[in-house]
Each structure stands twice: as C-alpha cells, then as structure tokens.
C-alpha cells in the first residue's frame, strides 16, 4: 500500500505549496505576488485588495501601491476603508485568528510531509502524518469559513454604501479551499496506508 503513501505525500505537498503562496501573497508590488489576495473591493476610482499581511491599491488592472507588511493585518485599518470600518467593528480579532491558524496549519503540513519522507513511509510516522494532515484539514476549513465571512461582509457593506462599488474573492481564498481539499485527501490516503499497509514484521522480512 506504499502507493497510497506516495499519493498522500503528493496531496500534502500540493497543500503546502498553496499555503506558501498564500502566506507570501500580496506582500509586495511584484509580479505574481500582487495577484495573490483574499478579496478585492472595486470602487469607482480605484480598487483595494487584501492579504494576510497588508493591502494594495490600484487602478484598472494595475497595482500602484502596497502597504508595508504587518503581521495579522486588520483590513479595517486601510485608509480607503474608513467609511465602512465601523460596519466591520468587532471582526478585528478574526484577522489575528486567521493569521495564527494559517501558520499553525503550515507548520503541521510541513511536519507531515517531512516525517513521512524521512521515515521512508513507515506505518508509525504515516499515522502521525495522517493525524497532522487531518488536524490541518480541520483548521484550514475554519480559516476558509472565517475568510469567507469577513470578505463577503466587507464587500456587501461597501455595496450598501456605494451602489457603484463591487467586489470579488481572490486567488488566495480559492487556494485556501484547494489546500483544504488537498489536506483532506492526504489524511484519507495516509489513513488507508496505516490500516492496510504492511506491519513492521512484514517489512523486516521484505528487507531481509
């Protein structure tokens, strides 16, 4: 059943890659990075897009400026959102929770893929990897829901105040969903490996 361990590792790696892109996204006005954001609010004269660390503004399809990265950046601190900041009052702590959970999930995912590779796909480490990816999958689900709530609430509040305003979810939101799916499948594959894989005694006979 080693094939299932390989499949699980592949899904874990994909999830890890998506997490890395999300953690780096929107941090600087650089190609690729500036296109990775959680949500974008489009106003008549400009757009504002938000990430884990900061926000960027621009016109048309071009980002013109990105704020300095700050850990657990509170989207309501963006100067351009002063008119709807009160509507999002009480959600400030969500940004801190999302930031912390994302790093915890990243650490668990990295632990899972590292331990299973270094142990050459043995049952014990695969069990730990299964538990780690399962926990990561649950945390990523929570992150996705919280990000969805704060993004849609902000967009709807802006639309209510300006009929010309619009908004959309960004690539980082969908990459979070993709990482969630990858971790769920990885946990399942690791579980199959642990249940149906050869035990220690069988491995020793095969290696003899």
C-alpha positions, 0 to 999 in steps of 0.5 A: 500500500506504499502507493497510497503513501506516495499519493498522500505525500503528493496531496500534502505537498500540493497543500503546502505549496498553496499555503506558501503562496498564500502566506507570501501573497500580496506582500509586495508590488511584484509580479505574481505576488500582487495577484495573490489576495483574499478579496478585492473591493472595486470602487469607482476610482480605484480598487483595494485588495487584501492579504494576510499581511497588508493591502494594495491599491490600484487602478484598472488592472494595475497595482500602484501601491502596497502597504508595508507588511504587518503581521495579522493585518486588520483590513479595517485599518486601510485608509480607503476603508474608513467609511465602512470600518465601523460596519466591520467593528468587532471582526478585528480579532478574526484577522489575528485568528486567521493569521495564527491558524494559517501558520499553525496549519503550515507548520503541521503540513510541513511536519507531515510531509517531512516525517513521512519522507524521512521515515521512508513511509513507515506505518508509525510516522504515516499515522502521525502524518495522517493525524497532522494532515487531518488536524490541518484539514480541520483548521484550514476549513475554519480559516476558509469559513472565517475568510469567507465571512469577513470578505463577503461582509466587507464587500456587501457593506461597501455595496450598501454604501456605494451602489457603484462599488463591487467586489470579488474573492481572490486567488488566495481564498480559492487556494485556501479551499484547494489546500483544504481539499488537498489536506483532506485527501492526504489524511484519507490516503495516509489513513488507508496506508496505516490500516492496510499497509504492511506491519513492521514484521512484514517489512523486516522480512521484505528487507531481509 
